[in-house]
Amino acid sequence: MRRQLFVSRSGATTLAMTPGPQLQAALDTAYEVFARHGRPTALDAPPHRRPEVLLANLTATPLRELSCEAVGPYAGWAMTTVGDSGNYRHFLPRLLELAAQGDCAHMGTDPDQLARKVLYGGFRTWPANERDAIVAVFEAAARQAIGESLDQATPEPWLTGLAEMGASVSSLLQAWLAADSLDAGLHLVEAVRSEAHASRRGGEDQSAPEVQALRLWLRGSAVRERLEALLLKAPEDEIWRVEAALIESAAFV
């Protein structure tokens, strides 16, 4: 259902990924940490949002079993027009899990959208263990996505989300560069092309400093050298993709 990449800038969406042990452990920790935020018994929302119906859908099954259809509409409206930060934090572990699995297309269920939501909800004032739990999920998801195939996952939205939240992504970027698999290289190819697409839109970059640093890294010589090395071992049907990224990369200089 989702063949294109990088919700954050190209308008596409992430892909399905089955959480591995590290990511699953991070998700389990998030459920434990946020368990103190109880299930809401009411949602403050305008009548046109039908808060009673929303609440009924959100509380009909255990949190871990909430479907995309049940939680998806809430994900986009949370805190702006429906409920408060406490309500959102109750559902956040499930939203993180759906983002990792990549099988929910509703607004507010993609990694970078989730990052912006938690920032809107006062992330920097939340207890340290809550902030750490969210960052750990993003880090584990990004690390796993680096090694996934292009039709399974992509690391860029997770890295962008981390940067939006002010977390360091330097170790993950180094791991990405060091990964010598074809999949890791092709993810880098697509990230460079995504960055080129964003650059052509023009306008002042008002993103967080950490996001700007991520974008500069994608434009840098280390990434370009990795693409040049990838060109030598890419299969014939992927050469065009690598060459296109190298052309875009050269234009950054």
C-alpha positions in Angstrom: 0.0 0.0 0.0 2.9 2.4 0.5 5.6 2.3 -2.1 6.9 5.8 -1.7 9.1 7.1 1.0 9.6 10.0 3.4 6.4 11.6 4.7 8.5 14.3 6.2 9.3 16.1 3.0 8.1 14.4 -0.2 4.5 13.8 1.0 4.8 10.0 0.9 4.4 7.7 3.8 6.4 5.1 5.7 6.3 1.4 5.0 5.5 -1.7 7.0 8.1 -3.0 9.5 7.9 -5.9 11.9 9.6 -4.8 15.2 12.7 -6.7 16.0 13.9 -7.5 19.5 15.4 -4.1 20.3 12.5 -2.1 18.9 10.0 -4.4 20.6 11.8 -3.9 23.9 11.6 -0.1 23.5 7.9 -0.3 22.7 7.3 -2.5 25.8 9.1 0.0 27.9 7.0 2.8 26.5 3.8 1.0 27.5 5.2 0.5 31.0 6.3 4.1 31.4 3.1 5.7 30.1 0.8 3.3 32.0 0.5 5.9 34.7 -1.7 7.9 32.4 -5.1 6.2 32.8 -7.6 5.5 30.2 -9.8 8.7 29.8 -13.4 8.6 30.8 -14.2 11.7 28.8 -12.7 13.7 26.0 -12.9 17.5 25.8 -13.7 18.2 22.1 -16.2 20.3 20.0 -19.4 18.6 19.1 -18.5 18.1 15.4 -15.6 15.8 16.5 -18.3 13.5 18.1 -16.2 12.9 21.3 -18.5 10.3 22.7 -18.1 8.1 19.5 -14.3 8.8 19.6 -14.1 7.7 23.2 -16.2 4.6 22.6 -13.9 3.5 19.8 -10.8 4.3 21.8 -11.9 2.4 24.9 -13.6 -0.6 23.3 -10.5 -2.8 23.4 -7.3 -3.0 25.4 -4.7 -0.4 24.5 -2.3 -2.8 22.8 -5.1 -4.1 20.6 -6.5 -0.7 19.3 -6.8 -0.8 15.6 -5.7 1.9 13.2 -9.4 2.5 12.4 -10.1 3.1 16.1 -7.2 5.3 17.1 -6.4 6.9 13.7 -8.9 9.8 13.7 -7.9 10.7 17.2 -4.2 10.7 16.3 -4.5 13.7 14.1 -6.9 15.7 16.3 -5.3 15.0 19.6 -4.6 18.0 21.8 -5.4 20.5 19.1 -9.2 19.9 19.1 -9.6 16.7 21.1 -8.4 16.0 24.7 -5.3 17.0 26.5 -1.7 16.0 26.9 -2.6 13.4 29.6 -5.1 11.7 27.3 -2.6 11.7 24.5 0.1 10.1 26.6 -2.2 7.3 27.5 -2.6 6.4 23.8 1.0 7.3 22.8 2.6 3.8 23.2 0.0 2.4 20.8 0.6 5.2 18.3 4.3 4.6 18.5 3.7 0.9 17.8 1.5 1.6 14.8 4.1 4.1 13.5 6.8 1.4 13.8 4.6 -1.2 12.1 3.7 1.3 9.4 0.2 0.0 8.8 -1.8 3.1 9.6 -2.2 5.9 7.1 -4.0 8.4 9.4 -2.6 11.9 10.0 -0.5 11.8 13.2 0.6 8.2 12.9 3.9 8.7 11.1 7.2 9.2 12.9 7.9 12.8 12.2 4.2 13.7 12.7 4.4 12.0 16.1 7.5 14.0 17.0 5.7 17.2 16.3 2.7 16.1 18.2 4.7 15.3 21.4 6.4 18.6 21.1 3.1 20.3 20.8 2.0 18.4 24.0 4.9 19.8 26.0 7.5 17.0 25.5 10.4 19.0 27.0 8.5 19.4 30.3 7.5 15.7 30.6 9.3 13.5 33.1 12.7 12.3 32.0 11.6 8.6 31.8 8.8 9.5 29.4 11.1 11.5 27.2 13.7 8.7 27.3 11.1 6.1 26.4 10.0 8.0 23.3 13.6 8.7 22.1 14.5 5.0 22.6 11.6 3.9 20.4 12.7 6.4 17.7 16.3 5.3 17.9 15.5 1.6 17.8 13.2 2.1 14.9 15.7 4.2 12.9 18.5 1.6 13.6 16.3 -1.3 12.4 15.0 0.6 9.4 18.6 1.2 8.1 18.9 -2.5 7.5 15.3 -3.1 6.1 14.5 -3.3 2.4 13.1 -0.2 0.7 9.6 -1.8 0.6 9.7 -2.5 4.3 10.9 0.7 6.1 12.9 3.8 5.8 15.0 5.5 8.6 14.8 9.1 7.5 11.4 10.0 9.1 12.6 8.4 12.4 15.8 10.4 12.3 13.9 13.6 11.4 11.6 13.0 14.4 14.6 12.5 16.7 16.1 15.7 15.4 12.8 17.6 15.8 12.8 16.5 19.5 16.4 17.8 20.0 17.9 14.3 20.3 21.4 13.6 18.9 21.4 11.5 15.7 25.1 11.5 15.2 25.7 7.9 16.3 22.8 6.7 14.1 24.2 8.6 11.1 27.6 7.0 11.6 26.0 3.6 11.8 24.1 4.3 8.6 27.3 5.3 6.8 29.1 2.2 8.2 26.4 -0.2 7.2 27.7 -1.8 4.0 24.5 -3.6 2.9 22.8 -2.7 -0.3 19.6 -1.8 1.5 21.4 0.6 3.8 23.0 2.3 0.8 19.7 2.5 -1.1 18.0 4.1 1.9 20.8 6.7 1.7 20.1 7.2 -2.0 16.5 7.9 -1.3 17.3 10.2 1.6 19.5 12.3 -0.7 16.9 12.4 -3.4 14.3 13.5 -0.7 16.7 16.2 0.4 17.1 17.4 -3.2 13.3 17.5 -3.6 13.0 19.6 -0.4 15.8 22.0 -1.5 14.0 22.7 -4.8 11.0 24.0 -2.9 13.1 26.9 -1.8 12.1 29.2 1.1 13.8 29.7 4.4 14.6 26.6 6.4 12.8 27.2 9.7 13.3 23.6 11.1 15.0 22.9 14.3 18.9 23.2 14.4 19.2 19.4 14.7 17.1 18.9 11.6 19.1 21.4 9.7 22.3 19.6 10.7 20.7 16.3 9.4 20.0 18.0 6.1 23.5 19.3 5.9 24.9 15.8 6.6 22.9 14.4 3.7 24.5 17.1 1.5 28.0 16.4 2.7 31.1 14.7 1.2 30.9 11.6 3.4 27.5 10.7 2.1 28.6 11.5 -1.5 31.6 9.1 -1.1 29.3 6.4 0.2 27.1 6.8 -2.9 30.1 6.6 -5.2 31.2 3.4 -3.5 27.6 2.0 -3.8 27.6 2.7 -7.5 30.3 0.1 -8.0 28.3 -2.7 -6.4 24.7 -1.8 -7.1 22.8 -4.3 -9.2 22.1 -3.2 -12.7 18.4 -2.4 -12.0 19.4 0.0 -9.2 22.2 1.9 -10.9 19.9 4.5 -12.3 18.7 5.3 -8.7 22.3 5.7 -7.4 23.3 7.8 -10.4 20.3 10.1 -9.9 21.3 10.6 -6.3 24.9 11.3 -7.2 23.7 14.0 -9.7 21.6 15.5 -6.9 24.4 15.3 -4.4 26.8 17.1 -6.8 24.3 19.9 -7.1 24.6 20.5 -3.4 28.3 21.5 -3.6 
